[in-house]
């Protein structure tokens, strides 16, 4: 990943995670169907669904970094990645490892997801606001 721009980095990470999400979904649907009980299979599927959502979110961050420069949108991408690790990771541990106390970590990952989406929206919206300089000149 050395030598990649932030937008390239998030597109690569998002693409890899999307591929992993597809693999996890197939694994859950085929291999785990006979191993896990229905509630734990649902936990596994929730983890996989959120990997996919936020893999696509990382691709959106990649696009936004290029289209809204100077808005520090990289923070959104790192929060999405942290959310995947904490939210989906903890749910995978709960479902596959049976370590139920790891479910206490899941909401922290959810907060990281929410913060990432809020920062992404704020960075894009802030870029569309007229600057103080243009308001003072009457350009707005």
Secondary structure as GFF3:
##gff-version 3
##sequence-region A 1 140
A	DSSP	alpha_helix	6	30	.	.	.	ID=ss1
A	DSSP	alpha_helix	38	67	.	.	.	ID=ss2
A	DSSP	alpha_helix	74	83	.	.	.	ID=ss3
A	DSSP	pi_helix	84	88	.	.	.	ID=ss4
A	DSSP	alpha_helix	89	92	.	.	.	ID=ss5
A	DSSP	pi_helix	93	97	.	.	.	ID=ss6
A	DSSP	three_ten_helix	100	102	.	.	.	ID=ss7
A	DSSP	alpha_helix	103	128	.	.	.	ID=ss8
A	DSSP	alpha_helix	132	137	.	.	.	ID=ss9
###
